[in-house]
Amino acid sequence: MSPDGPPASEQKFSALLSLLKESGSALLAFSGGVDSSFLLKAMQLSGMKVLAVTALSDTMPADDYDSAVAFAKAEGVEHIVIRSSELDNEEFTRNAPDRCFHCKDGLFGRLTAIARERGFMHVFDGSNADDLSDYRPGRKAAAAHQVRSPLAESGFSKAEIRERSRELGLATWDRPSSPCLSSRFPYGQRITIAALKRVEAAESFIKTFGIHEVRVRDHGETARIEVGEEDFRTFLDPGTRRLVAEKLRSLGYSFISVDLEGYRTGSMNRVLDQRKN
């Protein structure tokens, strides 16, 4: 330890643990991703009473569900799974820019009811400080239901969460981000179970070529593939391109493209920025 005290990262983590301990008990909306897994571990370390709840949905990639179940079991945390029903909500399936609000509004309503029934004082989610600067209509739903985000409150960025997760030995530390599958569709394009399954199948196939972070943006007849620039070379191989094209055509896409700008989070939100200008 330096004469000036512990490093800033250690101070921030200690502050998070103190915040959690003071909270007493909480139900965590647990997706099994990097952020919620880190928060769940921190909740355990704080000594507070914890219940992890995972919402199983057609918009959730199967790998994410498996990861959530495995992580909670390995950590010995009380974990329950509920079935999410956002596809029954017309406000969600019509896919307006506020789509995420309607999903989270229903989910947080159910979680607060479970927390109340089970005697938990708070409901937490895994939003981090970076999320506060992005377009996240789900944040309005969190505020409406008084759902707290301890990682954001403590100023933890995604990079800091990954680094601290690595130090804690969490297998999720380098897990790729995996947002809801509905984020693959342009606003206004209706979301259906068939469309969600098609996107998931396309992304799963592309990952078999060693590409860990991929988004297949579904524009009806066209699949627009986003991967990191370091993975562009994979698509330079004629055999790979043929296999990917054949697979995606078998899923119903007539046109398959690779986005030259590469993977970036929230690319579908670009149209919202253009409308403002």
KEDREN-811084 format. One record per residue (C-alpha): residue number from 1; x, y, z. Coordinates in Angstrom, 2 decimals, always signed. Example, Ala and Ser with C-alpha at 12.3 -4.5 7.8 and 13.67 -1.06 7.14 Angstrom:
# residues 2
<1 <+12.30 -4.50 +7.80>>
<2 <+13.67 -1.06 +7.14>>
END
This chain:
# residues 277
<1 <+0.00 +0.00 +0.00>>
<2 <+1.33 +3.46 -0.87>>
<3 <+1.77 +6.09 +1.88>>
<4 <-1.19 +7.92 +0.34>>
<5 <-3.52 +4.98 +0.99>>
<6 <-4.99 +2.24 -1.22>>
<7 <-5.22 +2.66 -5.00>>
<8 <-8.28 +4.47 -6.37>>
<9 <-9.66 +1.20 -7.78>>
<10 <-9.45 -0.41 -4.34>>
<11 <-11.14 +2.59 -2.75>>
<12 <-13.95 +2.42 -5.29>>
<13 <-14.51 -1.29 -4.67>>
<14 <-14.49 -0.75 -0.90>>
<15 <-17.06 +2.01 -1.32>>
<16 <-19.24 -0.35 -3.37>>
<17 <-19.06 -3.02 -0.68>>
<18 <-20.01 -0.47 +1.95>>
<19 <-22.97 +0.72 -0.12>>
<20 <-24.17 -2.85 -0.52>>
<21 <-23.72 -3.75 +3.13>>
<22 <-25.69 -0.69 +4.20>>
<23 <-28.52 -1.74 +1.85>>
<24 <-29.18 -4.81 +3.98>>
<25 <-30.89 -7.03 +1.42>>
<26 <-31.70 -6.93 -2.27>>
<27 <-33.10 -8.86 -5.19>>
<28 <-30.83 -8.67 -8.23>>
<29 <-32.05 -8.73 -11.83>>
<30 <-29.43 -11.26 -12.92>>
<31 <-28.66 -11.82 -16.59>>
<32 <-25.40 -13.72 -16.14>>
<33 <-23.41 -11.09 -18.05>>
<34 <-20.24 -9.30 -16.99>>
<35 <-21.94 -6.55 -14.99>>
<36 <-24.62 -8.48 -13.10>>
<37 <-22.17 -11.30 -12.31>>
<38 <-19.68 -8.84 -10.85>>
<39 <-22.40 -7.15 -8.84>>
<40 <-23.69 -10.49 -7.56>>
<41 <-20.20 -11.40 -6.37>>
<42 <-19.82 -8.02 -4.67>>
<43 <-23.20 -8.45 -2.97>>
<44 <-22.00 -11.78 -1.58>>
<45 <-18.71 -10.30 -0.38>>
<46 <-20.58 -7.49 +1.38>>
<47 <-22.47 -10.01 +3.50>>
<48 <-25.89 -8.68 +2.54>>
<49 <-28.91 -10.92 +1.94>>
<50 <-29.18 -11.75 -1.78>>
<51 <-31.70 -13.23 -4.19>>
<52 <-30.78 -13.49 -7.89>>
<53 <-33.65 -13.59 -10.38>>
<54 <-33.20 -14.39 -14.07>>
<55 <-35.97 -13.62 -16.56>>
<56 <-36.03 -16.33 -19.25>>
<57 <-37.19 -14.88 -22.55>>
<58 <-37.15 -15.53 -26.29>>
<59 <-35.13 -12.32 -26.56>>
<60 <-32.35 -13.83 -24.41>>
<61 <-29.62 -15.85 -26.15>>
<62 <-29.53 -19.42 -24.85>>
<63 <-25.86 -19.08 -23.92>>
<64 <-26.70 -16.21 -21.58>>
<65 <-29.29 -18.24 -19.72>>
<66 <-26.87 -21.16 -19.34>>
<67 <-24.18 -18.78 -18.08>>
<68 <-26.53 -17.25 -15.50>>
<69 <-27.57 -20.63 -14.13>>
<70 <-24.00 -21.93 -14.01>>
<71 <-22.61 -18.80 -12.31>>
<72 <-25.30 -18.67 -9.63>>
<73 <-24.86 -22.38 -8.91>>
<74 <-21.07 -22.09 -8.70>>
<75 <-21.36 -19.15 -6.29>>
<76 <-23.97 -20.89 -4.14>>
<77 <-26.45 -18.03 -4.46>>
<78 <-30.20 -18.43 -4.12>>
<79 <-31.42 -18.16 -7.70>>
<80 <-34.86 -18.34 -9.25>>
<81 <-35.94 -18.16 -12.89>>
<82 <-39.13 -16.51 -14.07>>
<83 <-40.63 -16.46 -17.55>>
<84 <-40.65 -13.06 -19.24>>
<85 <-43.57 -12.18 -21.51>>
<86 <-42.60 -9.01 -23.35>>
<87 <-43.54 -10.55 -26.71>>
<88 <-47.16 -10.47 -25.53>>
<89 <-46.92 -6.68 -25.28>>
<90 <-47.80 -4.82 -28.48>>
<91 <-45.86 -1.78 -27.25>>
<92 <-42.74 -3.96 -27.26>>
<93 <-43.22 -5.97 -30.46>>
<94 <-44.00 -2.93 -32.63>>
<95 <-40.42 -1.90 -31.86>>
<96 <-40.63 +1.85 -31.42>>
<97 <-37.55 +3.65 -30.00>>
<98 <-38.99 +3.27 -26.49>>
<99 <-39.23 -0.54 -26.86>>
<100 <-36.83 -1.20 -23.99>>
<101 <-38.94 +0.84 -21.59>>
<102 <-41.95 -1.43 -22.07>>
<103 <-39.86 -4.57 -21.50>>
<104 <-38.19 -3.24 -18.37>>
<105 <-41.39 -1.72 -17.03>>
<106 <-43.05 -5.13 -17.00>>
<107 <-39.97 -6.91 -15.67>>
<108 <-39.22 -4.46 -12.86>>
<109 <-42.86 -4.50 -11.84>>
<110 <-42.67 -8.25 -11.35>>
<111 <-39.31 -8.09 -9.57>>
<112 <-40.47 -5.46 -7.09>>
<113 <-43.50 -7.62 -6.32>>
<114 <-41.26 -10.65 -5.68>>
<115 <-38.92 -8.57 -3.52>>
<116 <-41.84 -7.30 -1.46>>
<117 <-43.26 -10.80 -1.06>>
<118 <-39.91 -12.28 -0.06>>
<119 <-38.98 -9.43 +2.31>>
<120 <-36.09 -7.89 +0.34>>
<121 <-35.54 -4.19 +0.86>>
<122 <-34.31 -3.28 -2.64>>
<123 <-34.24 -4.33 -6.29>>
<124 <-30.88 -3.90 -8.06>>
<125 <-29.83 -4.09 -11.68>>
<126 <-26.36 -4.28 -13.22>>
<127 <-26.29 -0.95 -15.09>>
<128 <-22.85 +0.65 -15.00>>
<129 <-21.60 +4.23 -15.29>>
<130 <-21.12 +3.94 -19.08>>
<131 <-24.82 +3.16 -19.50>>
<132 <-25.75 +6.58 -18.19>>
<133 <-24.36 +8.28 -21.31>>
<134 <-26.09 +5.96 -23.83>>
<135 <-29.68 +5.93 -25.07>>
<136 <-31.29 +3.60 -22.54>>
<137 <-35.08 +3.99 -22.22>>
<138 <-35.02 +1.11 -19.77>>
<139 <-33.46 +3.51 -17.26>>
<140 <-36.77 +5.37 -17.08>>
<141 <-38.49 +2.13 -16.10>>
<142 <-35.86 +1.54 -13.42>>
<143 <-36.50 +4.99 -11.99>>
<144 <-40.27 +4.46 -12.08>>
<145 <-39.95 +1.27 -10.02>>
<146 <-37.19 +2.63 -7.76>>
<147 <-34.71 +0.02 -8.99>>
<148 <-31.18 +0.91 -7.95>>
<149 <-27.96 +0.48 -9.95>>
<150 <-25.10 +0.18 -7.41>>
<151 <-22.40 -0.08 -10.08>>
<152 <-23.50 +3.15 -11.72>>
<153 <-23.93 +4.81 -8.31>>
<154 <-20.34 +3.80 -7.46>>
<155 <-18.98 +5.06 -10.80>>
<156 <-17.85 +1.69 -12.15>>
<157 <-17.22 +1.68 -15.91>>
<158 <-17.38 -1.48 -18.02>>
<159 <-13.58 -1.56 -18.27>>
<160 <-13.22 -1.30 -14.48>>
<161 <-15.80 -4.05 -13.97>>
<162 <-13.91 -6.36 -16.32>>
<163 <-10.59 -5.65 -14.60>>
<164 <-11.95 -6.17 -11.12>>
<165 <-13.81 -9.32 -12.24>>
<166 <-10.51 -10.68 -13.54>>
<167 <-8.82 -9.94 -10.22>>
<168 <-11.64 -11.73 -8.41>>
<169 <-11.20 -14.77 -10.65>>
<170 <-14.65 -14.52 -12.22>>
<171 <-14.99 -16.51 -15.44>>
<172 <-17.23 -13.76 -16.84>>
<173 <-14.52 -11.09 -16.84>>
<174 <-13.89 -11.32 -20.60>>
<175 <-17.35 -12.47 -21.65>>
<176 <-18.54 -10.51 -24.71>>
<177 <-21.40 -8.08 -24.22>>
<178 <-24.70 -9.76 -25.07>>
<179 <-27.66 -7.41 -25.20>>
<180 <-31.24 -8.48 -25.84>>
<181 <-31.72 -10.01 -29.32>>
<182 <-34.37 -7.41 -30.08>>
<183 <-31.55 -4.86 -30.44>>
<184 <-30.71 -6.47 -33.81>>
<185 <-33.76 -4.95 -35.54>>
<186 <-34.27 -1.43 -36.91>>
<187 <-36.88 +0.58 -35.06>>
<188 <-40.28 +0.05 -36.64>>
<189 <-39.52 -3.48 -37.84>>
<190 <-41.80 -5.82 -35.93>>
<191 <-40.20 -8.28 -33.50>>
<192 <-41.37 -11.89 -33.71>>
<193 <-40.20 -15.15 -32.20>>
<194 <-39.25 -16.43 -35.67>>
<195 <-37.12 -13.35 -36.35>>
<196 <-35.38 -13.62 -32.97>>
<197 <-34.57 -17.30 -33.54>>
<198 <-33.22 -16.51 -37.01>>
<199 <-30.83 -13.87 -35.67>>
<200 <-29.68 -16.14 -32.84>>
<201 <-29.02 -19.01 -35.25>>
<202 <-27.07 -16.74 -37.61>>
<203 <-24.88 -15.35 -34.84>>
<204 <-24.27 -18.80 -33.34>>
<205 <-23.09 -20.11 -36.72>>
<206 <-20.70 -17.21 -37.29>>
<207 <-19.20 -17.77 -33.83>>
<208 <-18.13 -21.27 -34.91>>
<209 <-15.40 -19.56 -36.96>>
<210 <-13.77 -18.24 -33.79>>
<211 <-15.52 -14.88 -33.81>>
<212 <-16.67 -14.15 -30.26>>
<213 <-18.34 -10.76 -30.69>>
<214 <-20.79 -10.54 -33.57>>
<215 <-24.09 -8.86 -34.31>>
<216 <-26.34 -9.87 -37.19>>
<217 <-28.52 -6.82 -37.78>>
<218 <-31.75 -7.97 -39.36>>
<219 <-33.06 -5.68 -42.11>>
<220 <-35.78 -7.99 -43.38>>
<221 <-34.29 -9.72 -46.43>>
<222 <-30.80 -8.42 -45.60>>
<223 <-28.43 -9.58 -42.87>>
<224 <-25.83 -6.93 -41.97>>
<225 <-22.98 -8.60 -40.08>>
<226 <-20.99 -6.55 -37.58>>
<227 <-17.70 -7.94 -36.25>>
<228 <-14.57 -6.32 -34.85>>
<229 <-12.03 -5.08 -37.39>>
<230 <-9.63 -7.80 -36.24>>
<231 <-12.14 -10.37 -37.50>>
<232 <-12.56 -8.89 -40.99>>
<233 <-9.86 -11.22 -42.27>>
<234 <-12.09 -14.20 -41.49>>
<235 <-14.44 -13.05 -44.24>>
<236 <-11.59 -12.66 -46.73>>
<237 <-11.46 -16.44 -47.02>>
<238 <-13.68 -17.52 -49.95>>
<239 <-14.63 -20.78 -48.23>>
<240 <-15.77 -18.99 -45.08>>
<241 <-17.80 -16.48 -47.08>>
<242 <-19.49 -19.29 -49.00>>
<243 <-20.40 -21.20 -45.83>>
<244 <-21.73 -18.10 -44.07>>
<245 <-23.75 -17.07 -47.11>>
<246 <-25.21 -20.55 -47.53>>
<247 <-26.18 -20.76 -43.86>>
<248 <-27.77 -17.34 -43.71>>
<249 <-29.65 -17.92 -46.97>>
<250 <-30.99 -21.16 -45.48>>
<251 <-32.33 -19.04 -42.61>>
<252 <-34.27 -16.87 -45.03>>
<253 <-31.93 -13.96 -45.82>>
<254 <-31.68 -13.00 -49.50>>
<255 <-28.72 -10.65 -49.07>>
<256 <-25.74 -10.98 -46.72>>
<257 <-23.30 -8.11 -46.05>>
<258 <-20.39 -7.36 -43.73>>
<259 <-20.52 -3.84 -42.28>>
<260 <-17.26 -2.03 -43.15>>
<261 <-17.49 +0.08 -39.99>>
<262 <-17.31 -3.05 -37.86>>
<263 <-19.01 -3.88 -34.60>>
<264 <-20.19 -1.05 -32.36>>
<265 <-22.73 -1.00 -29.57>>
<266 <-26.09 +0.59 -30.23>>
<267 <-25.59 +0.99 -33.97>>
<268 <-29.35 +0.96 -34.51>>
<269 <-29.56 +4.18 -32.50>>
<270 <-27.78 +6.09 -35.24>>
<271 <-31.12 +6.82 -36.92>>
<272 <-32.27 +8.54 -33.72>>
<273 <-29.26 +10.87 -33.83>>
<274 <-29.94 +11.63 -37.49>>
<275 <-33.54 +12.56 -36.72>>
<276 <-32.34 +15.11 -34.18>>
<277 <-30.10 +16.82 -36.77>>
END
